[in-house]
Amino acid sequence: MKIHQKLFLSTMPMVVSLYANLPAIAALPGTWQSALDKAGIPENALSVVIQEVRAEKPLFQHRENELMNPASVMKLVTTAAAFDLLGTTYRWKTEVYLDGTFSKTEPGAFNGNVILKGYGDPKITIEQWQAFMHGLNAAGLQKINGDLHFDRSFFSLPPHDPAAFDREPLKPYNVGPDAMLVSFKAIRFEVSVPANKNAKKAEVLIEPPLPTITIETKPTLNSKKCGDWWSNARLILRNNQTDALVTFRGNFSKYCGMREYYASLLDIPTFLHGMFIHYFREAGGFFTGRIREVIVPEQATPWLTFYSLPFTEIVSDINKKSNNVMAQQLFLTLPAKQNKPPHTRNSARTAVAEWLQEKKISMPGLFIDNGSGLSRDSRLTASGLNALLLYIEKNTWRDAFLDTLPIAGIDGTLKNRFKNSPSYQRVHMKSGLLENARALSGFVEDNQGRHYAVTVIINHENARRGKDAIDTIVNWIADGNAAVYAQTQ
């Protein structure tokens, strides 16, 4: 496929109305139109491209060159670029430096400061962090008579406002990227019924159990139906960045069993400090020091290096689970092999633009805000996504990439979608959803084994109601109708 359009990146402002009255390029099949009408979505709010992967041109196009907000489908651009720019063997690292000396009289005791340098690892889970702390202990670091220093200069970012997107600053999906991100800076609250039958209060556990988070009160147990446990428990979170207070002012039914809730609390330094204190001690270590941000000199040599989970496992989490902060971490890492740090959103955008140009993937008008799609400003076209899908299809890493995508009715964001339909198990696609945007893009196998690159995007105030319309289009393809349609053209 030859692509002659010139790539450019646009910093276009936020568009309030994404569905101006533009003429449709192709008449929509009747089932599509009916599904759109039912959802209250006009056909000029829809962009579609369908192309059999071995064909020279698309089978069907509708408003394919209109700039649209793809929501989380933007992750396809970020993750595909990562397969080329970083490679499947890439591993993130977290380095440990020692500023001081080990005691000659007390085995395992270090007199000085321990420095952690982060490189943007997208997925340091609690389990990973525990292994890291045990690794420090096993390497001989058991007592620290000093402070914890950390270096997050691998990324250079403006201050992050977690309330900027939707005024929900405590939601984990609003956590910003950071070179020293640990456990997604998220807290899990587990509320359950105690084993003691005479207990008056519910049991509340937090994970990770950070020392600066205090549970002031727990919900009162009652014997009513479980119902809306969240509203009944009346959880109030006071997040003061360096400490947080947790208060339950409501009730919890004995019939609710166990329930959980996630929130993002504390700032990065406080969260990191708490993680180190708790899990270093859990691993058998001793540490009571403070925390301070520093920059490690370039000539310094790390004492120990901790490596990330495998690349494809991380990308799979990004695409299957649509993890936003992981996608942003990956996006900022894209220039790592070509340029020296610190890496910024602009340097990541440049890396993507140069990659698209080098690979001759035409995505005119592309604007990547943060790499995750959690943005009002991200833009691309359905034809641009189609070009990207065709590039993925012919690539040597095609199978590995498809393995990172949700499978219809099986896993990820499509686990509960397309069950008992022609698309079941035949679809590998990335979904996206924002207030005024819904999208699905990837690969569809029909009932005769034909493979299609498919992109469907809706930008409209009723986009949230558009799932059935998009599913109708995908099922239409999976059921063999695209091949029938091709014979009539």
N, C-alpha and C positions, 0 to 999 in steps of 0.2 A: 504493500500500500504506500503510495507516494503522497507526501504531505507538503504542501507549498505555502500554507498560511504562515505568516510571521508571528512568533510568540511575543507577547508583551504582558507585563504585569500592571494591573490597574489598581490604584488606591481610591476607587470610587467610594463616595459617601454612602451611608446607610440609606437604603431605599424603603420608604414606608409602604408604598404600594408596589407589589411585585407582579401584578397581574393586569397591567394596562391592556386596553382593548386592541389586541393585535390579531391580524387574520391568521387562521390556521393554515398550515402548509399542506396537510393531508387530512382527508376525511377519516374520522375515527370509526372502527368497527362498532356495530350496534351494541354489543355487550359492554364495551368500554364506555360508550356514551351513556348508557343506562346507569352504569355504576357511578359515573361522575355526577349525573343529574340527581341521583339518590343522595349523594353526599353534599350537594349544593356547591359543586365546584365547576366553573366554566371551563371549556376546553382550551381557552387561551391562558389558563393557569397551569397548563400541563406541558412538559417537554418529554419527548420519547425518542429513543433511537434503538432499533433492533437490527442486528446484523449477524448472519450466519458466519462463524469465525473463519471459514475457508472462502467466503465470498469476497469479491473485490469492492463491493459497495453495500450500504445498508439496504435492508429489505423494507424498512419502514422508518420514516422520520417525521416528527411533528414538533415544530418550534425548536429544532435542534440547536440553533445558534443563539438562542436567547440566554442572556446571563441570568443564572438562577442561584439561589442559596441552597446548597446540597445537604446542609446539616452535617451529620456525622459521616456521610458518604465521602466527605473530604478526606477521611482517614485512608481511603484507597490511594490517594496521591502521595500522602506521607509515607505509607508503608511500602508502596511499590518503589518509590525513590530510595528508601532505605535498603531494599534488597540489592540495588545496584551500587549505591554510594557507600554503604557500610559492609554489605556482604553477610551471608548467613553464618559465618564463623565469628562475627564481631561479638565481643563481650565488653560490657561496661566494667569499670573498676572503681573501687574505693581504696585509697591508699592510707597507710598508717605511718606516721613519722614520729620519732622520739626526740624530744629536746631535753636532754638531761643524761643521767647515767644510772645504771643498775647498782643496787647496793651490793657491796662486797661481803656484808655480814648477814643480810637477810635475803634468802633466796626468793626470787620473784618480785621483789620490791623495787620499784622504779622511782627515783628522785628527780622529778621534772614534769614537764607537760607532755601529754599525748595529743597528737594532731591528726585529725581525720580530713582527708581531701577527697571531695566528691566529684564524680565525673558524669553526673546526671543519670545514674542507674534508674530506669523507670519502675523497677519492681523489687525493692528491698522489703520483703514481707517480714512479719514478726519471726517466722521460722528462719528466714535467711539471716536476720539480725541476731537471733539466738546462736546460730552456727558461727557467725562472725565473732561474737563475744567468747564463745567456747574456743574458737581458734586463737584469740589473743591469749587466753589462759594457757592453752596447750603450748603456745610459742614461748611461754615464760613470763608473760606480763600478768601478775596476779595481784599486785598492790600498787596503786598510783599515789604517790605523795606529791601531788601537783594538780593542775587544772586540765580540763578538756578544751582544746582549741579545734576549730574547724575552718576549712577553706572551701568556699563554694564559688570561687571566681571563674570556674569553667564556663559558666553562663553569665552574661551581663544583661540584666533585665530591669525594667522600671519597677517601682513598688507595685505590688499586686493588690487589687481591691476585690475581694471575693464577693462583694455585694453588687459589683458593677453590672453583671449579666442579667440577673433577675431578682436582686434584692434578697437573696437567700445565702448569706455569707457563711452559714454553718453547714451547708450541704456539701458532701465530699466531692461532688462533681465540679464544684467551683474552686477547688484547691488549685493554686498556681504552681507552675513548674519551678524547680529549684535543683541545683547541682547536688545538694545534700538532702534530698527528699528521702524520708524513711517511712515505711508503712502507710504511704499515701497521705500522711498527716491526718489520719482518720481514727476515730475512737468508736468502738463497738460497745453498745450498752445491751446487756442481757438481763431481761427481767423475767423472773420465774417464781414458782410457788415453792416455798421452803419445805424440806422433808418433815420438819416439825409441824404437826397438825395443830398445835396451839399457837403458832406464830400469828401475830397481828399484822405484820408488814411483809411485803414481797421481798424476795432476794434480788439485789441489783449488783451485777458485776460489770466492771469496765475492762476493756482490752484494747491496747496495752494499759496496765495499771500504773499510770504515771503519777508521781508523787504530788504534783501541783494541781491535780484534779480532785476536788472534794465532793463527796456525796452528802449533802446536808440532810435531806429527808428521803424516805422511800415511800412508795405508794401503799395505801392501806388495803389489806385483803378484804374481799367480800365474796358473797356466794351468788351474785347475779350472773346472767349470761355474759359470755366474753364480749361479744359485740365489737364495737370500735375501741379496742384496748388503748390505742394511742391517745384518742381524745379523752378517754376516761382517766388515764394516768396523769394527764396535765403536766408534762415534763417542761421545766423551765431551765434553760441553759444560760448562764452568765459567763461569757467568754471575755476575759481581760488580757488576753495575749500571753501574759506570763503566769497566769493561774486561771482556773475555771471552777465555778460552783454549780453543782447539779442538784435540782430540787424537784421532787415529785409532790404535787399538791392534790393529787386525785387518788383514784382507787385502781385496784387490779384484781380481776376475777380469778377465783381458784380454778375456774374451768378454762383459763387461757393457756395453761401449760407454760411454755417458754416463748417469749417474744424478743425480738432484737431491733435495735435502731442504731443508725450510724450518723455521726456528726464530726465535723472538722473543728477542733479546738486548739488553742494555743498558737504561738508563732513558731517559726521553724527552729530558732535556737532553743527555746524552752522545750519543745517537743523532742528534739534531738538529745538535749541534756537529760531529760527524763528517761528516754529510751536507754541511754548509756548507763545511767545510775542503776536502773532496775535490772537490766539484763546482764550487765557486767557482774553485779552482785549475785544474780541467780547462777551465773557460771562459776561462782566461787571466788570472785574478785572483790577487792576493797577499793572504794573510791568515794570521796566526799567533796571533791573540788568543784569549782565554778566552771562556766563556759565562756569562751571568748572567740570572736571571729578574727582570723588572721589570713595572710597570704603566704603560702609556702614558697621559699626561694626556688628558682628554676633549677639550680644546681644541687638541690637536696636529693638524697636517696631514700626511698621508702624502706621502712623496716619490714613491712608486711603488706601484701596486696590481696584484697578480697574481690572476687570476680562475680559478675551477674549470672543470672539464669541464662540458658541458651537463647540466642537471638530469635529463633522461630517461636519459642514458647512465649516470649514477650510480645512479638507481633501478633500472635494468635490471641492473646488477651486483649490487645488493642482492637482487633477487628471483630472477634467473636463477642466480647463483652462490652465493646465500645467504651473502653476506659479513656476518659478525656485527658487526665493529667499524664497518663502514660504516653498517650499520643503526642502531647506537647513536649514531654521529655525527649521522645524519639525525634521529633521535628527539629529541636534545637541541637541535637547531636549530628544531624545530617552533614554539616560542614567539617566534621571532626577529622576526616582523613585528608582533606584538601587544604584546610586553613588552620592556623594557630588560634587558640582561644584568646580572649573570651568569645563565645558564640552568642549571637543575638537572633531575634526573629528576622531581622533584615538579612543577616548573613545566611540564615536557613532558607529564606525565600530566594536569595541569589543562587544558592546551591541547587534548589529545585529548578529554577529557570534555566540554568546552564545545563543541567541534566536533561531536561526536556528538549532543549535545542540540540544537544549532542546526539540524542537518540531519535531525533526527528519525530517527536510526539507533539502533535498540534493541539494546544489548549489555549486558544486566544481568549484574552480577557480574564484569565485566571488570577484570582487574588486569594492567597492563603493568609488568613489572619494569624492563627496560632497552631495550625496543623491538626487540630482535633475536630473542627467543624462546630464547636461550641462558640458560635459567633453570629452576630447579626450582619456582619459585613462580608463574609466569605462569598465568593462568586466563581462560578465556572459554567460551562455549557454542557448539554447532554452529548453533543458531538465530540467535545474535548474528552469527556469521560469514556466515550466509545473508542477514541483513538488510544487512550491509556489501556483499556481492556484488551484491545487487539495486540498491543505491545506485550502485555503480560502473557497472552495466549501463546505467542511465538517464542517466549523466552525459555532459557534452560531451567530457570527456577519456577516455571509455571506451576508444576504440581505442588511444590512446597508452599507457594503463595496461596493456591486454592485451599490447601489444608488449614490456612489461618482464617478462612472466611466461614461465617455461619452457614450451616446446612439446614435446609428447609425441614421443619418438623423434628429436628434432631438436637441441635445445640445452639448456644449463643443467643443472640437477640431474635433468632428465628425458631427457637425451640418450640414455642407454642403457636407457631404460625404455619399455615399450609398443611396441617394435618388433614388426612382424608381428602386430599386434593391431588390433581395431576402433578403438582410440583413437589410432592413429598419425596425427599431424599435426592431430587434431581436438580436442586437449586443451590448454588454457592454464591451468596450475595451479601453485600453490606447494606444495612438499613440506616436511615437517618430520620430524626424527628426533632423539630423545634416548634415554637408556637405557630408560626406561619409557613413552615416548610416540612415536607415529608418526601423521602426519596428511597429508592432501592436501586442498586447497581451491582452487576456481576455477571455470572454465567448461568445459563439455563440449558438443560438437556431435555429435548422433547421425547415423546413416546416412541420415536423411531431412531433414537440415538443421535440426532442432529444437535450440534452445540451452537448456542447463540450468545453473543455479547448483548446485554440488555441494560438500558438505563432509563429509569422513570423518575421524574422529579415533579413535584407539585409545590408551587408557591402561591398560597392563598390564605385568607383568614379562616377558611374551613379545612385547612390542610390536615388537621388532626383527625378529621372524619374521612380522610382519603385512603385509609389502609385497604379497605375492601376494593376500592377502584384500582389501586396498584396491584393488589393480589389477583384481581380479575384479568389484568393484562398479562401478568406472569403465568397464570394458569392457562390462559388462552394460548400462549406459546408452548408451554409444556405439554399441552394436549394435542399438539400437532397442527394447530391452526395457522401458524406462521408459514409452514410449508405449503399449505393449501392456498393461503393468501398470495404467496410468491407465484404460484402458477397462474393466477388471474391477472398479474401485472404485465 
